[in-house]
């Protein structure tokens, strides 16, 4: 087990509704990240966290917010889902900012 | 700004043939470079990092700072190597935290 789980694994939601994705880790790593994966774009960083209540924006943060109230949980919220946010979302963790990442299994989100 | 370029979206080779997946980067500092692999509908897994200079599953990658490249090579491709390969760079882009920037990926198909 990689020590990182994402939930839900799949979700279909309607345009305009809020959606929250959860990333949970058991490794006690300081750094957590949210990426989205889209064909032709690779992985793009949405938001990341470098400690409890410490978060920062990535390159595609518009329309997303995050929260980290505990070391083990990093939540990604789509405040009002749009069709352009249909994607596969990956969470990643790392023990130091320059180290390699461990990825979760992904959440496939479809906004209709 | 940090950028990673993988010029080939698709690469197809025959089993037993050599394979090289190209990666070029742009970064003003001293980079840390990685290769990640994603088998069909699975999570991304770390394949190589340049500082460890390991050979994993027969793959090697050498950092060439003069050419700003980190190409992934394997002398004899196997069918199980078929996957999406991502090159990634860890660096600071404003602020004090390192972030991992990915290329858009190369889909490798090894034909029997």
Interface residues (C-beta under 8 A of the other chain):
Chain A: X2 X31 X33 X35 X40 X41 X42 X43 X44 X45 X48 X50 X56 X58 X90 X92 X97 X98 X99 X100 X101 X102 X103 X104 X105 X106
Chain B: X6 X9 X32 X34 X36 X42 X43 X44 X45 X46 X49 X86 X90 X95 X97 X98 X99 X100 X101 X102 X103 X104 X105
